[in-house]
Amino acid sequence: MNANLPNPLRVVVAEDSPTARRLLVEIIRADPSMEVVGEARDGLEAVELTQRLRPHLVTMDIQMPNMDGLEATKRIMTEVPTPVVVVSTLVERDIQTSMSALRSGALAVLQKLVGPESPDFERESRHLRDTLKAMAAVKVVRHWPERASVPLSRRAPPVGSRARPEVVAIATSTGGPAALHRILSELPKDFPLPILVVQHIALGFAEGMASWLNSATALEVKVASDGETLKPGTVYLAPDDRHLGVVTEGRAHVSNTAPVGGFRPSGTHLFRSVARTYGAGCVALILTGMGQDGLEGLRELRQAGGRVLAQDEATSVVFGMPGVVVAAGLADAVLPLDAIASHLKELLTLKE
């Protein structure tokens, strides 16, 4: 177990189905370093138990009586900020609500496990426990409802004149869905470049995330298909468990080649691919996330003359991915979240 985590790690489980709740509790208790200290049958109980027990982490069902998981997440993040991991079904309605919970401060979304009869049960159970431990280490901040945006005074000026941008490539992980929602919602329908996105997210949620983001922006958001022509004003998300890249003539390339640094899709794979195809015409954006996926790809992209923008520490849920890029001296600009869309638009006004 991470030496920085408390032992035992105290968890509140919120789930209205007794069967599903019992299964999740047993999966968590299978790890001696984790302890379930409370079980909630609805969102109201989840909020009350979190306030009273002060756990290190809450697992949150989405569809519950009295108060659903989205509203409970909002209440927790406002009243007693605590890491929240959504455990959801792959029903479209639940996926959309799960994405909204991520925007409201939840750190991750996982698929509900079907039970010990599944051949992958042990592997999936380990993955769930590992994710809970990783998210429990995140220092969450209070989310005020309808909070005002951060002033733009910290915005960096656009970088100096280079080749005109031809493509935007983005990589992100923990905190990414909310960050993408913010950035994409502020870009106009006539944004003249294609945008390619690698988001680390649990299997089964890519299509739902694309639909959720599509409803928040004037741009078209879709999961990328292999060989399709990249169009301006369109956002292409990497499919579940597939790398996303580009090939000549501006076509998407989706592949199941080996993971890069343990990730598929991988930010490094995307950045290397756009660097080799577009060279100095790349604009790369590294957003909030754990670890250092993307770092090596951005080295190659910078060598090809592309621009690198990084989200700043103050607005990142986790400053891992952007932090290592900034520390390596690869970022042309380090920007607060609310300045990124404006910066992208300004880059497009630069003369060659």
Secondary structure, DSSP 4 states (H G I P E B T S, - for coil): --TTS-SSEEEEEE-S-HHHHHHHHHHHHTSTTEEEEEEESSHHHHHHHHHHH--SEEEE-SS-SSS-HHHHHHHHHHHS---EEEEE-S-HHHHHHHHHHHHTT--EEEEPP--TTSTTHHHHHHHHHHHHHHHHTS------TTPPPPPGGGPPPPPPP-SPP-EEEEEE-TTHHHHHHHHHHTS-TT--S-EEEEE---TT-HHHHHHHHHTTSSSEEEE--TTPBP-TTEEEEPPTT-EEEEETTTEEEEE-PPPBTTBSS-HHHHHHHHHHHHGGGEEEEE-S-SS-TTHHHHHHHHHTT-EEEEE-TTT-S--HHHHHHHHTT--SEEE-HHHHHHHHHHHTT---
